[in-house]
Amino acid sequence: MLRIKDRKFPILNSQFLIFYLTIFIEQMTTLNFLFRLKCVQQT
């Protein structure tokens, strides 16, 4: 059922992909922010 739905509605799949991508980007930015904070503290 799920596989057939994925084939019929690729929009749902793309939405999930975008959601995953945004989470990934947010994690990367937070990591970058923490890294910069560390560098500032060291200086």
N, C-alpha and C positions, 0 to 999 in steps of 0.2 A: 504493500500500500504506500509506504513512504517513498519508495523508489519511483513509483508511478507518479506520485504527486510532484516529486522533484522534477520529473521530466515535463509534466504538464505546466507547472508554475516555476519557471526559472527565476522569476522575480523574487520569490521567497528566498531562494538560495542566495541570490545576490544581496538581498537585505541582510541575511545572516553574515555573509562575507563582509559587508560594509561594517556591520556591528562589531565583528571580530577585529577588523582592521582598526576601527576607532579605539577600541580597548587597547590594542597593541601600541598604537601611537601614543595614547595617554600614558601607558606604562613607560614607554621610551622617554617621553618628556619629563616625567617625574624622576626617572633615573638620572637624566641629564641635569635636572634641577638640583638633585641631591649631590651629584658629582661637583657641580659648580659651587654649591654651598661648602663642600669639603675643601675645595681649592681656596675659597675665600677665607675659611677658618685657618688654613695652614699659613697663609700669607701674613 
